[in-house]
Amino acid sequence: MTVQDAPPLTLQIELSGTWLPVCEVTRLTPGRGMAALLPDGRQAAVFLDRSGTAYAIGNRDPFTGAQVLSRGLLGSADGRPFVASPLLKQRFDLATGRCLDDDEVSVPVYAVRRA
């Protein structure tokens, strides 16, 4: 089997100890997000940054209740990647889920892998 014949890598999210396939990595556009519906009814916002690192956080904006974080803008602050909500512009650290604008607010973070 050559590299060209190899199956595409799938991005997976860990949920309750189980790895769930989300999409082929090639379907993600660096710098943009996409929403994934999880089996428990929640949504995850999945991102591929411009360096190729994948992240997954909860898609629900805790300030508005809207499922919109996957549509936010990616950036970095002090070397930490974040997504800014498209509604009220609060920034959420993609590695920890912590809101950079309000220390008492955070969103869930999911482990990701390529398989």
C-alpha positions in Angstrom: 0.0 0.0 0.0 1.4 3.4 -0.9 0.7 6.7 0.9 -1.7 7.6 -1.9 -3.7 4.3 -1.2 -3.9 4.9 2.5 -7.4 5.7 3.9 -7.9 9.3 4.9 -7.4 10.1 8.6 -10.5 10.6 10.7 -10.8 13.1 13.5 -12.2 11.6 16.6 -13.6 13.1 19.8 -13.4 11.3 23.2 -16.8 11.2 24.9 -17.2 9.1 28.1 -14.2 7.0 27.4 -15.2 6.2 23.8 -13.6 7.7 20.7 -16.3 8.9 18.3 -15.5 9.6 14.6 -16.4 13.1 13.6 -15.1 13.6 10.0 -12.2 13.1 7.7 -9.4 15.5 8.7 -9.4 16.8 5.0 -12.9 18.1 5.5 -11.7 20.7 8.1 -10.4 24.0 6.8 -7.5 25.5 8.8 -8.7 28.6 10.7 -12.4 27.7 10.5 -14.7 25.6 12.7 -17.4 23.1 12.2 -20.2 21.8 14.4 -20.6 18.1 15.3 -23.7 16.6 16.9 -22.8 14.2 19.7 -24.8 11.1 20.5 -26.0 12.6 23.8 -27.5 15.6 22.0 -24.8 18.1 22.8 -22.8 19.8 20.1 -19.0 20.1 19.8 -17.2 22.9 17.9 -14.2 21.3 16.1 -11.3 23.4 14.8 -8.1 22.9 12.9 -5.7 25.8 13.4 -3.3 27.0 10.8 -0.5 24.9 12.2 -2.6 21.8 11.8 -3.5 21.2 15.5 -7.1 20.0 16.1 -9.3 21.2 19.0 -12.8 20.4 20.1 -14.9 22.4 22.7 -18.6 22.7 23.4 -20.4 24.6 20.7 -22.8 26.3 23.1 -22.0 30.0 23.9 -22.6 30.1 27.7 -23.4 33.9 27.5 -26.3 33.5 25.0 -27.2 29.8 24.9 -26.8 29.7 21.2 -24.9 26.9 19.4 -22.5 29.2 17.6 -18.9 28.8 18.8 -18.0 26.7 15.7 -18.7 29.9 13.7 -16.3 32.0 15.7 -13.0 33.6 14.7 -9.7 31.9 15.7 -6.9 33.9 17.3 -4.3 33.7 20.0 -3.5 35.6 23.1 -0.2 35.2 24.9 0.5 32.2 22.7 -2.8 30.4 23.6 -5.2 29.6 20.8 -8.8 30.8 21.3 -12.1 31.2 19.5 -14.1 34.4 19.8 -17.9 33.9 19.9 -19.5 35.4 16.8 -22.2 37.0 19.0 -20.8 38.9 22.0 -17.1 38.3 21.1 -16.0 36.5 24.4 -12.9 34.5 23.8 -12.6 30.8 24.8 -9.3 29.1 25.2 -9.3 26.1 22.8 -7.1 24.0 25.1 -8.8 24.6 28.4 -12.3 25.9 27.5 -11.8 28.8 29.9 -13.3 32.2 28.9 -10.4 34.7 28.6 -12.8 37.5 29.4 -14.6 36.1 32.5 -12.7 33.7 34.7 -15.9 32.2 36.1 -17.1 30.9 32.8 -15.9 28.0 30.7 -17.1 25.5 28.0 -16.4 21.8 27.8 -13.2 20.6 26.2 -13.0 17.2 24.3 -9.8 15.2 23.7 -9.2 14.8 19.9 -7.1 12.4 17.9 -6.5 11.4 14.3 -6.9 7.8 13.5 
